[in-house]
Amino acid sequence: MASHRPRPCPPVKKRTSATFCIDGTTYTIVANSGEKNAVENDTQGCSVQPPKSSSSNESVSGKRLTPRKKGSPPRRQGPSKEDLTMSLELCTDNLPPTDSLEALEKASKRIRKICTFLQSRGNVPSNLLKRNLHYIADVLEIVATDDASTDSRKSKVHQETKNDPSKDRRFIDEDDELSEVEPDAVPMEVRDWLASTFTRSASVTKSGEKEKKTFRSIVQAVRAANLVDRLYRRMSTSAVTYPPTVMKLFKSLDDWSFDVFALNEATNGQALRYVTYEIMMRYDLLAKFKIGVGTLFNFLEALEVGYSKYQNPYHNLVHGADVTQTMHSILFQTGLVQWLTDVEIFAVVFSAAIHDFEHTGETNNFHVMSRTETALVYNDRAVQENHHISAAFRLMTDDNLNIVYNMSKDDYKDFRTLVIDMVLATDMSYHFAQVKQMKSLLSCPDNIDKAKALSLVLHTADISHPAKNWTLHEHWTELLMEEFFRQGDKEQELGLPFSPLCDRKTTMVASSQIGFIDFIVQPSFEIMSDMLDKVVAPISPRGSLANQSSATISEKVEAEGSPQNGDQSEEPFEFKVDRVWDGHLTGNKVKWKEQSTKDQAEKEAREKAAQKAKEDAEKRDQSPLDDKAEEKKDAENPPKITANGTVSPGNAVDLKVKPSTSPENDDQVSTKEEAVGTASPEHAEKRTTEEDKPGKIESITVKSVTKRKESGV
């Protein structure tokens, strides 16, 4: 009987696993023996799967993956090594309680880690950053506000550090804060605001020792808030890096005469996206409405494509950026932004950015007269403005471009309504009705409607370049007139009459700008300024003094003298916004008048030169005609022989004799000579001699005949 050897069992592959935590969820990596570690090999040969239920923290083993064969679809890879490292180091599940002794140390280390990841990677996942910042803020708030337990914490820390020197750490000594910031240097109302805003304390206590502690706690809270704000800003702006030239230009973004042409050149033709993004960041609109940076830039890029669709000289993305910056300058410089809600501020910036989206470069009247498709769609009413709004909102039907995705339904309704009202108000045909309506609103004591007020501001910003400095205004005027002239060329091709200012041969630019400023721009700014005075006055009741420098106010007081003790009456303040545009309007109009005078003189000189050239041409053309007429006259009236034997051209004398050799003519001559009288023999002999000389008939003139008649021959 043959011996039976037991069949060896196949070797069992060992399975190794590792468990870790990401964002409060436990993960398990399972890998075969002999394969490289998943983390070191970027998850090849292993799988990382989250648990089915996000609420559970139980370990879930991933499925084992075999090496991918040729031709098979690529395997979906898990998190990278850097992502896993960041998730492990920034995990908040194992952090000590916020009121424990280790919490402050952990919080300080977390801040350093976050800064390290921001410097190395440029960004940190928002969920990790928020969890850590909330934890850090809670720790600092407890340290700042729990004054009653400060001494106990100090004693406890001292006892622990005495027993265990390794736990010795830097603890914020509140007494050292006074060396940096003196409590008396901050007014009481500022302290109350700081305490109520950045701490849990309702107000600053009035006892001496507690007041110092509370204020020192406020200092800590303010520092923590500043740190958190810097981290948030760094995270939100990590995707956008401004070139040095752009950063330098953005320092003057609030100014009235901001040079948008220089910005467009510095951004390689992307002025609209940079201006809109920067303004939205300054108003914190991305955080308030949860707008992703990538989504916003996708939308702004689509806007720039639409603005560049027709290659217009004037109505292009630079004009959109200019109007957006001008709206921001008005909101910021006048204080109008304090009158608005966040939704309204967002609507203002959005409306300015899209107000001429996909502009064709022609007026609404051109679309109506030429019967374009756009005019048919919108029934000849605010043709282009309706298209701007519709096309811009249509962009946001794409999720990658939808910057209002996280807006609530009520906010979106208010947002869209305000945007429609504002952009439709940029139709120039509504100008006079809009100005008249605002004048009537200002005469009423009731509150001014926000939609109408903001519509007027956007309309004024749209035509504001005559109120900027001369360099910008002159450049904008050249671009606008070129666009008008192009429309005139199209009208000439279509056989349509020229629209005003569209005939490049007859339009006087300087005169047209003077009329534009006098009748359109200046009245718009005047009524807008009056409206701003009434709106902003309740917000800044002493704004008239705020608009003046301290030196100006002191000089005014010294000039008027201090009031007497018995006379304490003061004149009521009349609030006025800073009308920085008035000076530019006046100066530009003066320059246009000077230019108009020169243009008129040149026009008259050209007209005189043209008239003289025309007269000279007519004389040159008339001279050959006169010669031909004379030749024709000579041909019709050949020279004639008188009864006295003289030869004259045409009918120079009463008695005419036509030269002829026929007998009838000889008889007629004899008869007529007899009627006049018998000629003398000398005259007859001379006549015979003249007749015998050939070629002499043409040389005899009327003058010679007249002379002979006068001599009695």
Summary of the structure (lengths in Angstrom):
residues: 713
radius of gyration: 47.7
end to end distance: 185.4
largest distance: 190.9
contacts: 1920
relative contact order: 0.04
helix: 60%
strand: 4%
